[in-house]
Structure formats: C-alpha cells, structure tokens
C-alpha cells in the first residue's frame, strides 16, 4: 500500500533533483528524506534515483514522477468529497487573485463567506495571471479570479462582473499642454474620447507586459500616435497617484477606482478633489469580464461552489453579461 507521505517527499526530490535542497524545502533532515525514498524504493522493489552527480531519475523514477502528482491530487479530491458528504462544517479553500484586484473584490465576498461558513480555513495566494494559472493547474489553489479568457487549459470559468479600462485625464495636464483650452478639450473628449486630442500631453503608463499597458499601446497604434511617456512603473496604484498630481494622462481599471472614492458621493468626490476626468474608451478590449476559474478535471468542493455563489451575489459592479454586450 502506497504511503502518501513517502510519495510527497519523493515528488519534491524528483522535482529538485537534489536531496539537500529538497530536504530544506520540506523542513526535514536529509537523512529523513533519504529514509522516505528508501522506503518507497523497497515498496516498489525498484531504484528511483541514480545516485550520481547531478542526481537523475531512473526510468522507474520518471514513471512514478509522472503518476505521483495525479495520485496525490486524487487523494486530496477524495478527502474533500468525503468531507463534503459527511459534514460541511470544516475544510479549506485556497483562492488565487492579484494583489490589486484582491483588495477590491475580496472585501465584498469574504466577510459574508466567513460568517456563513466559519469552519472553512481560507488561504489567499496572490500573484500575476501566469503565476495563478500555474498554481491552479498544479492544484495549489482551488480557484482563481482573473479576466476572461484564462490562458490555462482544462479550466471551467464563471463570469462574475464587468471590468472597464478608463482613460484618466487631470485638468492640470490639459491646462499645461493646451493653455486656455481646458473646457474645449474636455468637451471634445466627452463627445468622442479621441486620444489624438491629447497628443501634446505627457503620459504615465504601466510597463509593457501588463494588460492595461497593452490596451493603451493598441489604442496609440490605432490612432497612429506616439505618446510622450514621462514615466513607466509596474505598480498600478503608483500610476494613479502620479496622475492625480498632474504628472500625466494614464489608463486605469474602473473597478479599482471604486476603492479610492468617498462613500458619500464617490465619483464626484474624486473628480472635484483631484480634478481628474474619467473617460470610457471606444475600444472593445477596454471592456472585459472578470471571472472565477476552477480546474474542471478535479472534484469541485462545496466550499468552492459556495464561494462562487456568494461572489456572484455580492460584487457590486456592472453585470458580466452587460459588459459582454458592451464589448
């Protein structure tokens, strides 16, 4: 009978191909790891590693490595399924989300979720889209929240709300670039959001590779415009802060803007205080849909199902279906 602990330790060693590193990663001694590997080799009556430098897997070791993750995932799914059947009062739920999106989305979901299911242990994993997709694929998280479509395969998705990228233009920037024409430029932008009207303005943008920056670059390319970029950063919150100080025009998700507004009169409080103007873009990719994804090949626990249900009930943003029509 397979000892799952031996199998877990073998898999880490097989991935690291170094007993010292694997033991440190597992927080055990190298001797203890060697004992677990030896026990597994005795159980199967094969040699799993070529004790060479560098360490390599035997053919039997390669075969077991290919099956080990599948076996461990099957064990985890079985425990989850049985726990759901027995009593949905305890369990775990691992959620993957980006840091910035998490601070907007999770406060709308988790207080209600925890109040209804206090016995569920919550684990939050933060990262970019590719990191979260890898974690979902390897079973390290139960679900991830990201823009649709997801790039990872074998994932079912549930749309939960719309997300729009806005162009943010400070009065101060317009006044400096076009003295005496502030109201004229703002009126023209309200009528058409033609980015060429801001050709002489500075821009503060995210660095290339970010989705918002990709959309901005596509808009510039369509307008045959070469923007004057005065600063690039990887932090989307820094972009808005610099924009507020009149450093340049930028692009920013409408959803994130909600957390920076006052409770009494959100939109107007933001605009009056910071003299920022928000413009919707006549560009399909600026209108997206946020969704929750889960691995369709694995057992979907009740904890996951309940999280999705509460998310769809409580996120107070335009419905995903409306955003899909706008796109």
C-alpha positions, 0 to 999 in steps of 0.5 A: 500500500502506497504511503502518501507521505513517502510519495510527497517527499519523493515528488519534491526530490524528483522535482529538485533533483537534489536531496539537500535542497529538497530536504530544506524545502520540506523542513526535514533532515536529509537523512529523513528524506533519504529514509522516505525514498528508501522506503518507497524504493523497497515498496516498489522493489525498484531504484528511483534515483541514480545516485550520481552527480547531478542526481537523475531519475531512473526510468522507474523514477520518471514513471512514478514522477509522472503518476505521483502528482495525479495520485496525490491530487486524487487523494486530496479530491477524495478527502474533500468529497468525503468531507463534503458528504459527511459534514460541511462544517470544516475544510479549506479553500485556497483562492488565487487573485492579484494583489490589486484586484484582491483588495477590491473584490475580496472585501465584498465576498469574504466577510459574508463567506466567513460568517456563513461558513466559519469552519472553512480555513481560507488561504489567499495566494496572490500573484500575476495571471501566469503565476495563478494559472500555474498554481491552479493547474498544479492544484495549489489553489482551488480557484482563481479570479482573473479576466476572461479568457484564462490562458490555462487549459482544462479550466471551467470559468464563471463570469462574475462582473464587468471590468472597464479600462478608463482613460484618466485625464487631470485638468492640470495636464490639459491646462499645461499642454493646451493653455486656455483650452481646458473646457474645449478639450474636455468637451471634445473628449466627452463627445468622442474620447479621441486620444489624438486630442491629447497628443501634446500631453505627457503620459504615465503608463504601466510597463509593457507586459501588463494588460492595461499597458497593452490596451493603451499601446493598441489604442496609440497604434490605432490612432497612429500616435506616439505618446510622450511617456514621462514615466513607466512603473509596474505598480498600478496604484503608483500610476494613479497617484502620479496622475492625480498630481498632474504628472500625466494622462494614464489608463486605469481599471474602473473597478479599482477606482471604486476603492479610492472614492468617498462613500458619500458621493464617490465619483464626484468626490474624486473628480472635484478633489483631484480634478481628474476626468474619467473617460470610457474608451471606444475600444472593445478590449477596454471592456472585459469580464472578470471571472472565477476559474476552477480546474474542471478535471478535479472534484469541485468542493462545496466550499468552492461552489459556495464561494462562487455563489456568494461572489456572484451575489455580492460584487457590486459592479456592472453585470458580466453579461452587460459588459459582454454586450458592451464589448 
